[in-house]
Amino acid sequence: MYNTHVVIQPGDILTVCDNNDWGIPTGYLGHSAIAVDERQLVEAVMEYPNIQLGLNEKFLRPDRRCAVYRPVHAHWGPAAAGFAYRYYEQSEHYRKHGMIRPPFTISPAVPLHDPWTGVYCSKLVWLSYYYGAGYAIYNDFGLFTPEDVDSSLRMDSNFMAVYRHPDFAFHIDT
């Protein structure tokens, strides 16, 4: 059963505060992705290929502590989703030509605005809004983590929470 009452739109940001599949306690390591339509999302993952097209429902299961944020400016969502999908397509192009680009890396040495030297899940969200919608989501430290997605967007008047699991919470400020 899924949280079917949540209607996803292009550009919605989905984030979870649980990674129980990895044996990490809830609230310490999350995951984020960006919806490209009502069913699909683009995400950066550790396994190959690093940029993948997936289904939104994996975030919306009742056993997942998920939050969904949506921009209040109607054109931002489709613009960010368009960037994310083109980024996925370009990554697939590189993959078909034997290149791993971008590689998955969580390194503070790679600038947040650099899309091809390295990427991770929440950085992909940030890049999609920065290059797609022309908006830099606030970041308090060098890395833009799933915790930053939540803490920044909760305080940003340019976004609204569409859904937030009642037990959604991070325990450390990254």
Secondary structure, DSSP 8 states (H G I E B T S, - for coil): ---TT----TT-EEEES-BGGGTB-TTSS-EEEEESSSSEEEEE-SSSSSEEEEETHHHHSTTS-EEEEEESSTTHHHHHHHHHHHHHHHHHHHHHTT---S-B---TTS-TT-SSS-B-HHHHHHHIIIIIIS-----SSSS--HHHHHHHHHH-TTEEEEEE-TT---SS--
